[in-house]
Amino acid sequence: MGKISDTFWDTALYRRTVQRWAICARDAGQTKLDVLRHQCTRARLLRAHLDRLIFTAEERLAQPISGPATFPRPHNADWAWRPELWRGPLASPGIAAVVNNSKLGEQITLFHDCGDAELTLRQLRNLRAEDLAPYGLRLDVFRFDGSFLSIVVDLPESAVEGLKRTHILRVSGNIELERPLEIFVRLNIRHGPNTEQMVREMPAEAGDQTVEFDLAYAKLNEKRIEKAWIDLIFEGPEMNQVTLRDLTFCRRPRAQL
């Protein structure tokens, strides 16, 4: 009986809350400004909680049709991560005529120096049985008159917590190309006033690809590491379509000799 009562009151409260906000939205054009300001503050707070709930719920519910929801990583990896764009639906899933320094979600930024950007960037749903990520990223490039095009992925704080020169950082992606394209992966690590950069070329063929960065060759001040990010650099991208079905990162300590 208690469960039935709770369900009844929960449903009644939900309906009253929805009705109240519907009335507030309908009357917003005539509401007194002091009342409207209060409503707006409360609505923003409510929206933040709802957006977080929706993202987490859809991330868990939108798993691939088949196949595991995780991704391969070394057995001794001490950090692994898949960016949000490949985990769950974004509030704004795409951008047309992408201008320089355009963000898609919180972690993906596209940079270029085109005078007239004929580019589109959008999130898409992965539906193939072999896809491990629920979502992917598609970049369409038409006429391109610039000298560089790159997608920047900001790594989270957890990526640099405890990061040392004894680590190896792995970047893995599943790539589809309309035609052959050179793709370079650049690791950037900011430590104090300096930024260390390491570049690797992604294998040219489509499919699952991996590059690794051995930080033993980096000139890092381990005590001052602040931030890290990855550049995916596309050479000669004109009239091409690039689909990143998945993009994952992990790090592991190098085997000690």
Beta strands, then each sheet from edge to edge (+ up, - down):
strand 1: 79-81
strand 2: 94-96
strand 3: 102-104
strand 4: 108-112
strand 5: 119-125
strand 6: 135-141
strand 7: 149-154
strand 8: 167-177
strand 9: 182-191
strand 10: 194-202
strand 11: 207-214
strand 12: 225-235
strand 13: 240-253
sheet 1: 1+ 13- 6+ 5- 2+
sheet 2: 1+ 13- 8+ 11-
sheet 3: 3+ 4- 7+ 12- 9+ 10-
end
